[in-house]
């Protein structure tokens, strides 16, 4: 498969042997090729895809690797926020899906999607969410976005039926939107494992810090 994969994409594999580098013993009992793994942030000298395996329990998470040729299917977070599909979901009455529906019925100046347990449930039909589940969201930001542009988004989430967390995905990495807006700084998660501080500043960057200008993030 030649599709460009990004963090948070869900992918289905050709076989159990396609999943490399896994040492956790629970994986063989909890995971099979009918279930997706999630693309994570990491790099590999052999150009393998970094993935995470989800088990039945919250403490069951494992990191592994997959060769690109062993990917059968890809579902992106953006594909999971289509209004018609959300309305048909068996989880439509759950608070996270209700919040996602409210967001999906409004125009936003960016591409966004659903990740985490809600995204996994929507993609697989497996009931891993409940009334107390959070909603994890992703905004794709290939270009800088002004902090003010997020006001309506955050305002809607602040009064939502469930806790909702948004990660902004930039070319440099991902960061927590609420923390950035609240504190003026946040950590940037990158593929090489660096945790750079993002702060509202002069729009410059160095080896360890990426500063956010008043007009949006600048890297």
C-alpha positions, 0 to 999 in steps of 0.5 A, spaced: 500 500 500 502 506 498 498 511 502 502 516 506 500 514 513 500 519 519 500 518 526 493 516 529 491 513 522 488 506 524 491 500 519 489 493 518 495 488 517 496 482 512 497 477 518 500 476 525 507 475 523 506 482 520 506 485 527 514 486 529 517 488 535 512 486 540 514 482 546 508 483 551 505 476 552 497 479 552 498 481 545 497 474 542 490 473 546 487 480 545 489 482 538 488 478 531 488 481 524 481 483 524 483 489 529 487 495 527 493 497 530 494 505 530 500 509 527 504 512 532 510 517 532 517 514 531 522 513 526 525 506 524 532 505 520 528 500 516 523 505 514 518 500 518 511 504 520 511 505 528 504 502 531 501 501 537 496 495 539 490 496 543 488 490 548 481 489 552 484 493 558 486 500 559 493 498 561 494 493 555 498 497 550 504 495 546 509 498 541 511 495 535 513 495 527 510 494 521 513 493 514 509 498 509 507 492 504 503 488 510 498 494 510 491 492 508 487 497 509 487 504 512 482 509 516 484 516 518 481 520 524 478 524 518 474 519 515 470 517 522 467 524 523 462 524 517 455 525 520 451 520 516 456 515 519 456 517 526 448 517 526 448 510 523 453 508 529 451 503 534 454 508 539 450 514 537 447 515 544 454 515 547 456 522 549 462 522 545 459 520 539 453 526 541 459 531 541 462 529 535 456 529 531 455 536 534 462 538 531 460 535 525 454 539 523 458 545 523 463 548 518 470 549 521 476 552 517 481 545 518 480 538 517 479 534 523 477 527 526 476 522 532 482 518 535 482 514 541 477 509 544 471 513 540 475 513 534 477 505 535 469 504 537 467 507 530 472 504 526 471 497 529 464 496 532 467 494 538 464 497 544 470 500 548 466 506 550 461 508 555 457 514 558 464 516 562 468 516 556 472 522 553 472 524 546 479 525 543 480 529 537 485 531 532 486 537 528 490 537 522 494 544 521 499 543 515 499 551 516 499 556 522 493 557 525 492 563 530 490 562 537 484 566 536 481 561 531 480 556 536 475 560 540 469 557 537 471 550 537 474 550 545 467 554 547 463 548 544 467 543 547 468 546 554 460 545 555 460 538 552 457 532 554 463 529 556 471 531 557 474 532 550 481 533 548 484 536 542 491 535 539 493 539 533 498 535 528 503 540 525 509 538 520 513 539 526 509 534 531 503 534 535 501 538 541 495 539 546 490 545 544 487 546 551 494 547 554 497 551 549 491 556 549 490 556 557 498 556 559 501 559 553 506 553 552 505 546 551 510 540 549 510 538 542 511 531 541 515 529 535 517 523 531 524 523 534 522 523 541 523 530 542 519 534 547 520 541 545 516 547 549 512 551 545 511 558 547 507 564 545 513 568 543 517 571 538 516 566 532 523 563 532 526 556 533 532 553 536 534 546 537 530 545 543 524 550 543 519 552 538 516 558 539 509 560 537 508 567 534 502 571 536 499 569 529 500 562 530 505 556 531 511 558 528 517 552 527 
